[in-house]
């Protein structure tokens, strides 16, 4: 074959393939937007139909589809469906970033339920990953699972250095720590400060 013709054919194939991938990417983004809209507007039947469609199975890896289903279960606040959604990841190949996103979601979910067994399991998994926010994991685990106040001085220092918006979270955490310690005067002090900061923020937003 003529060398010039061969080059033309190679370039043509490359352009066709590039156009196909761009087209596929646009279709993928459009589908993701539709799925996100279904979740935002709680159109769950439409979401189920879309996420299990051939297009979704072709467009997204299993991990991504499972994670979207997990988000739906959270919106439904259905404990059984949430547990099943977490189970769907078992045995699934995942990279470190995917593991961290999943394990953190599970850790804070089970922490909110005071489910010691599952919280500990995901706490250990996150520690093995050596995630960036290990310190906060330790604080939350000690406060809400071990009913401790080991990090009290550290969190109090961070609270005093934080801006008013950040202080809201710190005050809630400190109130719980002092509750664990049995110091009700300090609990009331931080609960009152939390209430004041929340009202100030609400007034700012209303302006």
C-alpha angles and dihedrals in degrees: 000000000000109000093226091051090049091053091048091051092048091050091046092051090048092051092048091049092047091050090049092052092048089050091049091048091052091049090048093051091047091052092048090051091051092049091048091049091051090054094045092050093038094239090152099164090055090046092053091050093049098044092052095044122115089246092056092047090051094043104044134042118242091256093058094047091047091050091052089050089050090054089052091052089052091052090051089048086220108155094195093051091045091053091048090048092053090047090055089071095058111117091008115134108245135174123226094267092051092047092051093050092049098041094048091051090050094044095054092041094054090040089058089053092048086236098162098186098052094037090054091048093054092039089059092046091052092047089053089054090054092224122194097247096052091130093060090046088056092048094049094044093049094046102042105026103030092033088228138142100207093133096044098116092045094050092044089055091049090048093055090050095047128094120251095266093052091044090066091069093041093051092053090049094047092049089056092046092052089047088057088049092050096239102137094175090061091044090057092044093056094039090054091048090048091052092048094048092047092052092048091052091048091051091050091052091049092057 
